């Protein structure tokens, strides 16, 4: 069952650790399983997380309930998670998924990631209501996601393809909006924290720094924030890809050394 959820293009049996990478809204696993893998050392196996509604799971219904997604993912992938140490990376929607899955694994399965890397997403709780994209009309919704970037030109310029992918985009944003609404106004100190350290990455033209810094409240361990050039999809820049991979590799190596 784990293979349905995981995309691993470069299987590394001798890798000391796995990095599970969660996608952004409307995103898939291939960018992690193909492009990212090449930037990491043989000691790390990159596993792109493949959610329903995309790639080889295109015929499956997308989740709009984050709790159901978390339960199903953990049930199906738990054996793979127990095989060797692992860390989580998540960008945008993926950051929130990675955070909540890490907490669920600790409470229900008694296993923890060695590190949580979050990117391009402000912290889980807000004191004021954000704009909820899933509430917009189709026309305004499509305009909003086009402005975010990250969608291939071939898709952007094809109205039929944009309409085809509309249910996927809407489901992903509904999932995150439902999650945000459930935590709106909640005191951050009342939300359970992860045990592992958190390292955050962000484009300098994306989420405001104070909202990224707010992730510090959600770990019982250390917190670090890195800023890179770019907007919401700064991570797709080739130089940024290499910088992120280098930093993750360095951090995981340090984590492994400190646990000896």
RAJOMO-V978056 format. One record per residue. N is the residue number from 1. RES is the residue in one small letter. SS is DSSP state (hx for helix, st for strand, lp for the rest). PHI is phi in whole degrees, 0 to 359 (* if undefined). OMEGA is omega in whole degrees, 0 to 359 (none if undefined). Layout:
N,RES,SS,PHI,OMEGA
N,RES,SS,PHI,OMEGA
This chain:
1,x,lp,*,182
2,x,hx,297,184
3,x,hx,297,178
4,x,hx,293,183
5,x,hx,269,189
6,x,st,241,178
7,x,st,243,182
8,x,lp,236,182
9,x,lp,278,180
10,x,lp,241,181
11,x,lp,284,184
12,x,lp,234,184
13,x,lp,302,183
14,x,lp,268,179
15,x,lp,298,181
16,x,lp,280,185
17,x,st,207,176
18,x,st,245,175
19,x,st,244,179
20,x,st,266,187
21,x,st,247,184
22,x,st,262,187
23,x,lp,280,173
24,x,lp,278,180
25,x,lp,302,181
26,x,lp,80,184
27,x,lp,270,180
28,x,lp,235,185
29,x,lp,257,189
30,x,hx,294,180
31,x,hx,299,178
32,x,hx,282,185
33,x,hx,291,182
34,x,hx,254,186
35,x,hx,294,184
36,x,hx,291,184
37,x,hx,308,184
38,x,hx,296,183
39,x,hx,269,184
40,x,lp,255,180
41,x,lp,289,180
42,x,lp,301,181
43,x,lp,285,182
44,x,st,232,177
45,x,st,257,182
46,x,st,268,181
47,x,st,241,175
48,x,st,284,180
49,x,st,274,182
50,x,lp,257,181
51,x,lp,270,176
52,x,lp,300,176
53,x,lp,93,182
54,x,lp,213,178
55,x,hx,51,183
56,x,hx,287,179
57,x,hx,247,185
58,x,lp,299,183
59,x,lp,279,182
60,x,lp,273,180
61,x,lp,289,178
62,x,lp,289,175
63,x,lp,277,168
64,x,lp,238,179
65,x,lp,247,184
66,x,hx,297,181
67,x,hx,292,178
68,x,hx,294,178
69,x,hx,300,182
70,x,hx,299,181
71,x,hx,300,183
72,x,hx,292,180
73,x,hx,299,183
74,x,hx,295,179
75,x,hx,297,184
76,x,hx,280,189
77,x,hx,252,187
78,x,hx,304,181
79,x,hx,296,178
80,x,hx,294,180
81,x,hx,289,182
82,x,hx,275,186
83,x,hx,290,182
84,x,lp,198,179
85,x,st,304,181
86,x,st,213,175
87,x,st,230,180
88,x,st,243,168
89,x,st,235,175
90,x,st,210,178
91,x,st,249,177
92,x,lp,58,175
93,x,hx,307,181
94,x,hx,298,179
95,x,hx,295,180
96,x,hx,290,176
97,x,hx,298,182
98,x,hx,299,179
99,x,hx,298,183
100,x,hx,290,178
101,x,hx,293,177
102,x,hx,300,179
103,x,hx,294,182
104,x,hx,295,179
105,x,hx,298,180
106,x,hx,292,185
107,x,hx,283,186
108,x,hx,257,184
109,x,hx,241,178
110,x,lp,60,173
111,x,lp,229,184
112,x,lp,225,169
113,x,lp,290,177
114,x,lp,285,184
115,x,st,201,176
116,x,st,241,177
117,x,st,253,180
118,x,st,243,186
119,x,st,212,170
120,x,lp,59,179
121,x,lp,212,176
122,x,lp,290,187
123,x,lp,299,190
124,x,lp,298,184
125,x,lp,248,178
126,x,lp,232,180
127,x,lp,274,179
128,x,lp,230,185
129,x,lp,287,174
130,x,lp,279,174
131,x,lp,277,182
132,x,lp,260,184
133,x,hx,297,183
134,x,hx,293,179
135,x,hx,274,184
136,x,lp,282,172
137,x,lp,293,181
138,x,hx,303,182
139,x,hx,297,181
140,x,hx,291,178
141,x,hx,296,180
142,x,hx,296,177
143,x,hx,299,183
144,x,hx,293,183
145,x,hx,285,175
146,x,hx,296,181
147,x,hx,294,181
148,x,hx,293,184
149,x,lp,85,177
150,x,lp,87,180
151,x,lp,261,181
152,x,lp,306,181
153,x,hx,304,182
154,x,hx,299,179
155,x,hx,280,181
156,x,hx,302,185
157,x,lp,272,181
158,x,lp,245,184
159,x,hx,301,179
160,x,hx,297,179
161,x,hx,292,178
162,x,hx,298,178
163,x,hx,293,179
164,x,hx,296,182
165,x,hx,274,182
166,x,hx,306,180
167,x,hx,300,178
168,x,hx,295,179
169,x,hx,300,182
170,x,hx,297,181
171,x,hx,297,181
172,x,hx,296,180
173,x,hx,290,176
174,x,hx,295,179
175,x,hx,301,182
176,x,hx,290,179
177,x,hx,297,177
178,x,hx,298,178
179,x,hx,295,180
180,x,hx,300,181
181,x,hx,298,181
182,x,hx,292,183
183,x,hx,248,183
184,x,lp,301,178
185,x,lp,80,179
186,x,lp,288,177
187,x,lp,296,181
188,x,hx,307,182
189,x,hx,286,178
190,x,hx,266,179
191,x,lp,271,180
192,x,lp,298,186
193,x,lp,250,172
194,x,st,274,180
195,x,lp,279,185
196,x,lp,282,175
197,x,st,294,174
198,x,st,241,171
199,x,st,242,182
200,x,st,250,175
201,x,st,235,181
202,x,st,201,172
203,x,st,281,185
204,x,lp,291,177
205,x,lp,250,183
206,x,lp,249,185
207,x,lp,297,178
208,x,lp,301,187
209,x,hx,302,183
210,x,hx,295,179
211,x,hx,284,174
212,x,hx,288,179
213,x,hx,298,180
214,x,hx,298,176
215,x,hx,299,181
216,x,hx,303,182
217,x,hx,289,191
218,x,hx,257,174
219,x,st,229,174
220,x,lp,274,184
221,x,lp,247,185
222,x,lp,272,180
223,x,st,223,177
224,x,st,222,179
225,x,st,236,178
226,x,st,241,176
227,x,st,252,179
228,x,st,233,181
229,x,lp,288,175
230,x,lp,133,179
231,x,lp,264,186
232,x,lp,298,180
233,x,lp,254,176
234,x,hx,305,184
235,x,hx,291,179
236,x,hx,274,175
237,x,lp,291,185
238,x,hx,301,179
239,x,hx,294,179
240,x,hx,293,176
241,x,hx,306,182
242,x,hx,295,180
243,x,hx,296,180
244,x,hx,297,181
245,x,hx,298,180
246,x,hx,297,181
247,x,hx,291,178
248,x,hx,299,180
249,x,hx,300,179
250,x,hx,297,182
251,x,hx,296,182
252,x,hx,292,176
253,x,hx,294,178
254,x,hx,294,178
255,x,hx,300,182
256,x,hx,295,181
257,x,hx,293,183
258,x,hx,287,181
259,x,lp,273,181
260,x,lp,286,none
